[in-house]
């Protein structure tokens, strides 16, 4: 049996792939909300800055995943 390596993802998202992407959306949204909440409650400026950066990172990941789904959905 010959093994092939994909050079890029297929143009189809399986149900299993979609479920995993949905999970990643939820994880990033939860992490972003948590970081935002922690940032608002901490008084140490260094920690607050790190929590703000963490919030921004997870927000960007969430938006990238959402954009991916919107750009690759069958219903545009």
Secondary structure, 3 states (H helix, E strand, C coil): CCCCCCCCCCCCCCHHHHHHHHHHHHHHHHHHHHHHHHHHHCCCHHHHHHHHHHHHHHHHHHHHHHHHHHHHCCCC
